[in-house]
Amino acid sequence: MSVPTEHEPNARRHRNQPLSDEHRPLVVAADDAVLDEVLRLAAAVGCDIERAMDVGAAATRWNTAPLVVVDELAMAETEAVRLPRRHGVFLVCKGAPVADSWRRAFAAGAEGVVALPDDEETLVAALADVVEGPRGERGPVLAVVGGRGGAGASVLSAGVALASARSGAATLLVDCDPLGGGIDLLLGAELSEGLRWPDVRVQAGPVSMSALASALPGSRHGEGSMSVLSCDRSGEGPGDESVAAVVDAGRRGGRTVVCDVPRRPGRGAGDVFARADLVVIVVPAEVRACVAATTVLAGFADRLDKVRVLVKGPALDGLTEADVASAVGVRSLGWLHHDRTLRKELERGVFRPRSTSSLGKASLAVLAELRSSC
């Protein structure tokens, strides 16, 4: 099953209120046929637009509009008007673009070229992200990885995602480890309806967060929410492109994205680390675990400035928090102490950590660090 697009009925439940004038996408279309198609796609996702007849008329909104859609005739005028390059510009054309279209799109800094009707889902996703996202704000991305097997990275990922949702944030928990047994099982949500990674086929182009959220298992927590994309007990895990597309959709849609990342390379680990605002490595207070953690981080030596270690107790070898941080080579966020009650609850399929528990406190510390890192 593919991720549903925004113009399918089950995605419409996530629409926001009509956009104010300053938050409407800008459509610069001289070709009425192209304009009609853009209007049709915008209406399908409940996106109000602002239209400019030509590039000159678009100049006052060019820099401030959250998204700019330009047809080929209008794009040809950008060179003469000398509009500044900016993110969030799409060139839309009927059929396959010609060489001049690609050249002008590159010169204008366009994010993509959309050939209608074949590539309409790319434009649908971009329009939907304007509707659903907090105005101009991208969501933070957290990557959690274990310093060795069984360190507790999945438990911490789930704890931070739950703490984020309880704080009122829209949250996306992404399970990137196909050998972890499925993070939905840890949450006691293995029977919840919704897609898992083996069911999700992400094609080229952006993924709409609202469409994704409508297809995934989810739960409400006061004003916040948590959507979960889990691996399954069978089938393949996510590929690199799929992980990157889902993480991008989450942060474009303003979600707090929490990723449980496998220790071994591949399966999107590199893509998640590259996008992460914060990486937390969970390291038991053991000599072997410290050595293993340095091996895990060896491939990310150029990004250690955004890595923090969470030390997991008890310290059977007498290692201190400072010892572990020094051995791993990154700053510490504190301790995650052993919790017998949590372990028993997890075995019963219950995941309701209290904010005063060790996991609850550690999750809040990680969440605070994540928000301060953005």
PEUR-V718510 format. One record per backbone hydrogen bond with DSSP energy under -1.0 kcal/mol. NH is the residue of the N-H (numbers start at 1). CO is the residue of the C=O. E is the energy in kcal/mol with one decimal. If there is no record, write none. Layout:
nh=<NH,NH>
co=<CO,CO>
e=<E,E>
This chain:
nh=<8,11,12,14,15,23,24,26,27,28,29,35,36,37,38,39,40,41,42,43,44,47,50,52,59,61,62,65,68,69,70,71,75,76,77,78,81,82,90,91,92,93,95,102,103,104,105,106,107,108,109,110,111,112,114,116,119,120,122,124,125,126,127,128,129,130,131,132,133,137,139,142,143,144,145,147,151,156,157,158,159,160,161,162,163,164,165,166,167,168,169,171,172,173,174,175,176,180,187,189,192,195,197,199,200,212,213,214,215,219,221,224,225,226,227,228,229,243,244,245,246,247,248,249,250,251,252,253,254,255,256,257,258,259,260,261,269,272,273,274,275,276,277,278,279,280,281,282,283,285,286,290,291,292,293,294,295,296,297,300,303,306,307,308,309,310,311,312,313,316,318,324,325,326,327,328,329,330,333,336,343,344,345,346,347,348,349,350,357,361,362,363,364,365,366,367,368,369,370,371,372,373>
co=<5,8,9,11,12,20,21,67,50,69,52,31,32,33,34,35,36,37,38,39,40,42,25,27,56,58,58,61,88,26,90,28,71,72,74,75,77,78,68,112,70,114,116,98,99,100,101,102,103,104,106,105,89,89,91,93,115,117,119,120,121,122,123,124,125,126,127,128,129,134,251,257,278,259,280,282,148,152,153,154,155,156,157,158,159,160,161,162,163,165,164,225,256,227,258,229,260,177,183,184,189,215,230,196,197,208,209,210,212,226,224,221,169,219,171,217,173,239,240,241,242,243,244,245,246,247,248,249,251,250,170,140,172,142,174,144,266,268,269,270,271,272,141,141,306,143,308,145,310,312,284,286,287,288,289,290,291,292,293,297,300,303,304,279,331,281,334,283,336,314,315,320,321,322,323,324,325,325,309,311,339,340,341,342,343,344,346,345,354,357,358,359,360,361,362,363,364,365,366,367,368,369>
e=<-2.0,-1.8,-1.6,-1.2,-1.5,-1.5,-1.3,-3.0,-3.0,-3.3,-1.1,-2.4,-2.5,-1.6,-2.4,-2.7,-2.0,-2.2,-2.6,-2.4,-1.6,-3.0,-2.8,-2.6,-1.1,-1.3,-1.2,-2.2,-2.8,-3.1,-2.9,-2.2,-2.6,-1.6,-1.5,-1.2,-2.1,-1.9,-2.8,-2.3,-3.0,-2.5,-2.6,-1.6,-2.2,-2.6,-2.4,-2.3,-2.3,-2.1,-1.1,-3.0,-3.2,-1.1,-3.5,-3.0,-3.2,-1.5,-1.4,-2.6,-2.4,-1.8,-2.6,-2.6,-2.1,-1.2,-1.7,-2.5,-1.8,-1.9,-2.8,-3.2,-2.3,-2.8,-2.4,-3.5,-1.4,-2.2,-2.7,-2.4,-2.3,-2.8,-2.4,-2.4,-2.3,-2.5,-2.3,-2.7,-1.3,-1.7,-2.0,-2.0,-2.6,-3.0,-3.1,-3.0,-2.3,-1.6,-1.7,-3.3,-1.5,-2.8,-2.6,-1.7,-1.3,-2.2,-3.0,-1.7,-1.0,-1.8,-2.8,-2.2,-1.6,-2.5,-2.7,-2.5,-2.8,-2.3,-2.4,-2.3,-2.3,-2.6,-2.4,-2.1,-2.3,-2.3,-2.5,-2.0,-1.1,-2.7,-2.4,-2.8,-2.8,-2.8,-2.6,-2.8,-2.0,-2.5,-2.6,-2.2,-1.3,-1.6,-2.6,-1.4,-2.8,-2.8,-2.6,-2.4,-2.3,-2.4,-2.7,-1.9,-2.1,-2.6,-2.4,-1.7,-1.3,-2.0,-2.1,-2.0,-2.1,-1.6,-1.5,-2.8,-2.8,-2.3,-2.6,-2.2,-1.6,-1.3,-1.3,-2.1,-2.3,-2.4,-2.3,-2.5,-2.3,-1.2,-2.8,-3.0,-1.9,-2.2,-2.2,-2.6,-1.7,-1.0,-1.5,-2.9,-1.4,-2.7,-2.5,-2.8,-2.0,-2.0,-2.3,-2.5,-2.4,-2.0,-2.5,-2.3,-1.9,-1.0>
